[in-house]
Amino acid sequence: MTSPLRPELTHAGIYVRDLARMTRFYTEIMNLVISDKGHGFSMPVNIVFLTGDPTKHHQFVLAEGRKDDGPSTVNQLSFKVETLDQLRTMYQRVKGEDVKSLRGINHGNAWSVYFEDPEGNTIELYMDTPWYVSQPHGDALDLSLSNEEIYRLSEEMCRKDAHFKPVREWEEDMRSKLA
């Protein structure tokens, strides 16, 4: 039996109004690095390619062309961190930018911070937890609590979900479904 063809999502691009402002935000606040930039050929606008992975030419693309009155069509762009301390650091960094709609959410399977970038696109900074609970799920996340307290309260909350399981078990279930 052959495996199904399943393309991997590797990067995303968005149209922006102010290329310089958005480039500054994603390089200085999100710490992405410009891997290339220039004027497109088939898409004749200025483009900035950004990455946070030395093995990927780009993970995120900013392209001029969003109309001044054009609303965001982005549901969310998600950036992963590895620890609660990193999530707190990013929360403080973003808070210092006076972003809109800054909030912490405990999804049970992830701890997330949501906010809008300078052009109103929803950004999620998140880290995975060791648990699975059915989604959607969203309790408040208080990053002023200690790591131990966040883990304890989250696990208590997760265990109340009828579908609770360690994430390793959920991953095995998904492997079976994807096989």
C-alpha positions as CSV (number, residue, x, y, z in Angstrom):
1,M,0.0,0.0,0.0
2,T,1.4,3.4,-1.0
3,S,1.3,6.3,1.4
4,P,-1.1,9.1,0.3
5,L,0.4,12.2,-1.2
6,R,0.3,14.8,1.6
7,P,2.0,18.1,0.7
8,E,3.6,19.8,3.7
9,L,2.8,23.4,4.5
10,T,6.2,25.2,4.7
11,H,5.6,28.9,4.4
12,A,2.9,31.6,4.1
13,G,2.8,35.0,2.5
14,I,0.6,38.0,3.1
15,Y,0.0,41.3,1.3
16,V,0.9,44.4,3.3
17,R,0.2,48.1,3.2
18,D,3.5,49.3,4.7
19,L,6.4,47.0,3.8
20,A,9.0,48.8,5.9
21,R,6.8,48.9,9.0
22,M,5.8,45.2,8.7
23,T,9.4,44.2,8.0
24,R,10.6,46.0,11.1
25,F,7.9,44.3,13.2
26,Y,8.7,40.8,12.0
27,T,12.5,41.2,12.2
28,E,12.8,43.2,15.5
29,I,9.8,41.8,17.4
30,M,9.4,38.3,16.0
31,N,13.2,37.9,15.4
32,L,12.9,36.6,11.8
33,V,15.7,37.3,9.5
34,I,15.5,38.7,5.9
35,S,16.7,36.0,3.6
36,D,16.0,37.9,0.4
37,K,14.1,40.9,-0.9
38,G,13.4,42.5,-4.2
39,H,10.9,43.3,-6.9
40,G,8.9,40.4,-8.2
41,F,8.8,39.4,-11.8
42,S,5.5,37.6,-12.3
43,M,4.1,39.5,-9.3
44,P,5.5,43.0,-9.9
45,V,5.6,44.3,-6.3
46,N,8.3,44.6,-3.6
47,I,8.7,41.4,-1.6
48,V,10.6,40.5,1.6
49,F,11.4,36.9,2.4
50,L,11.8,36.0,6.1
51,T,13.0,32.9,7.9
52,G,13.8,31.7,11.4
53,D,15.3,28.4,10.2
54,P,18.6,28.2,8.4
55,T,17.5,25.2,6.4
56,K,14.5,27.1,4.9
57,H,15.0,30.0,2.4
58,H,11.8,31.5,3.7
59,Q,9.0,30.7,6.0
60,F,7.1,34.0,5.7
61,V,6.7,36.4,2.8
62,L,5.6,40.1,3.0
63,A,4.4,41.5,-0.4
64,E,3.3,45.0,-1.1
65,G,-0.2,45.3,-2.5
66,R,-2.8,45.4,0.3
67,K,-5.2,48.3,-0.3
68,D,-5.2,51.0,2.4
69,D,-8.8,50.2,3.2
70,G,-8.4,46.4,2.7
71,P,-9.2,44.3,5.7
72,S,-7.1,41.4,6.8
73,T,-8.1,38.1,5.4
74,V,-5.7,36.2,7.7
75,N,-7.4,34.0,10.3
76,Q,-4.1,33.6,12.2
77,L,-0.4,33.2,11.7
78,S,1.1,30.9,14.4
79,F,4.6,31.0,15.7
80,K,5.8,28.2,18.1
81,V,8.1,28.6,21.1
82,E,9.5,25.8,23.2
83,T,9.0,27.0,26.8
84,L,6.6,29.0,29.0
85,D,9.5,31.4,29.8
86,Q,9.9,32.0,26.1
87,L,6.2,32.6,25.8
88,R,6.4,35.1,28.6
89,T,9.3,36.9,27.0
90,M,7.5,37.2,23.7
91,Y,4.3,38.4,25.6
92,Q,6.3,41.2,27.2
93,R,8.1,42.1,23.9
94,V,4.8,42.3,22.0
95,K,3.1,44.2,24.9
96,G,5.8,46.8,24.5
97,E,4.7,47.3,20.9
98,D,1.2,48.5,22.1
99,V,-0.5,45.8,19.9
100,K,-4.2,45.4,19.8
101,S,-6.2,42.5,21.3
102,L,-3.3,41.0,23.4
103,R,-4.6,38.0,25.3
104,G,-3.5,34.7,26.7
105,I,-5.5,31.5,26.0
106,N,-5.2,28.1,27.5
107,H,-6.4,25.6,24.8
108,G,-5.5,22.6,26.9
109,N,-3.3,21.2,24.2
110,A,-1.4,24.5,23.8
111,W,-0.7,27.7,25.7
112,S,-1.2,30.7,23.4
113,V,-0.8,34.4,23.3
114,Y,-2.9,36.2,20.6
115,F,-2.6,39.8,19.3
116,E,-2.8,41.8,16.1
117,D,0.3,42.8,14.1
118,P,0.6,46.5,13.0
119,E,-1.8,45.9,10.1
120,G,-4.5,43.9,12.0
121,N,-3.5,40.3,11.2
122,T,-4.0,37.9,14.1
123,I,-0.8,36.4,15.3
124,E,-0.6,33.4,17.7
125,L,2.5,32.7,19.8
126,Y,2.2,29.2,21.3
127,M,3.7,26.2,22.9
128,D,2.4,22.6,23.0
129,T,1.3,21.0,26.3
130,P,1.6,17.3,27.1
131,W,-2.1,16.8,26.9
132,Y,-4.9,16.5,24.4
133,V,-8.4,17.8,25.0
134,S,-11.2,18.2,22.4
135,Q,-11.1,21.5,20.5
136,P,-12.0,24.2,20.3
137,H,-11.2,25.0,23.9
138,G,-10.2,28.3,25.4
139,D,-9.7,29.3,29.0
140,A,-7.8,32.3,30.1
141,L,-4.0,31.9,30.5
142,D,-2.4,33.9,33.3
143,L,1.3,34.2,32.5
144,S,2.0,35.9,35.8
145,L,1.6,32.5,37.5
146,S,4.6,30.3,38.0
147,N,5.3,27.5,35.5
148,E,4.4,24.9,38.1
149,E,1.1,26.6,38.8
150,I,0.2,26.9,35.1
151,Y,1.0,23.2,34.6
152,R,-1.0,22.1,37.7
153,L,-4.1,24.2,36.8
154,S,-4.0,23.2,33.2
155,E,-3.7,19.5,33.9
156,E,-6.7,19.8,36.4
157,M,-8.7,21.5,33.7
158,C,-7.7,19.1,31.0
159,R,-8.6,16.0,33.1
160,K,-12.2,17.3,33.3
161,D,-12.5,16.9,29.5
162,A,-14.2,13.7,28.5
163,H,-11.7,13.2,25.7
164,F,-8.6,13.9,27.8
165,K,-5.5,11.9,27.0
166,P,-1.7,12.4,27.0
167,V,-0.7,13.9,23.7
168,R,1.4,10.8,22.9
169,E,-1.8,8.7,22.8
170,W,-3.5,11.3,20.6
171,E,-0.5,11.2,18.2
172,E,-0.7,7.4,18.0
173,D,-4.4,7.7,17.1
174,M,-3.5,10.3,14.4
175,R,-0.7,8.0,13.0
176,S,-3.3,5.2,12.6
177,K,-5.8,7.5,10.9
178,L,-3.1,8.9,8.5
179,A,-1.7,5.4,7.7
